[in-house]
């Protein structure tokens, strides 16, 4: 079946602009996660959604970052007033339920000039 | 504070030999550990996992060992193949404590030489 998909695959933006990154999880997966990988770093947790529960936002680096998940499926990560340090690969993962193995999408490569 | 550490940024191994990738963690609450493999321009692909109630899990050429007292896990690949060349990340979580996010190491780049 279809895996996790993300769009766009690449995004170049100017400092100060807002960007939206999209994630389509595997159908039927109730848990959805966002991570980012900066150059030379490991994957850094950003936010986690599980069903209708309040999301775990503990990894969001600043209030410029927000995410929502509509209808328990598609998720959008929004970065407002982008900064050069936001340049990274943003990865989305989903799992059938909490605590189960996470399956990753291909990522969105964001470059802030 | 790096809770999951992969101290070897790179490793080269001859084809057919064993590859051993190491990972250390500091948080004793972690009770679920995983290894992911990542090719350039792709997302991480799940390889193998282990729960803290076990000390070994095997899947084909891949075996993960967990030493809870040393807070150390390792991934063994035998025999290594050129297609195994990738970056390997270990990850940890604490699902029994209600913490489902993964904490990742910084990765080890494995190169298998033909």
Interface residues (C-beta under 8 A of the other chain):
Chain A: X4 X31 X33 X35 X40 X41 X42 X43 X44 X45 X48 X50 X56 X58 X59 X91 X93 X95 X98 X99 X101 X102 X103 X104 X105 X106 X107
Chain B: X4 X6 X32 X34 X36 X41 X42 X43 X44 X45 X46 X49 X89 X91 X93 X95 X100 X101 X102 X103 X104 X105 X106 X107
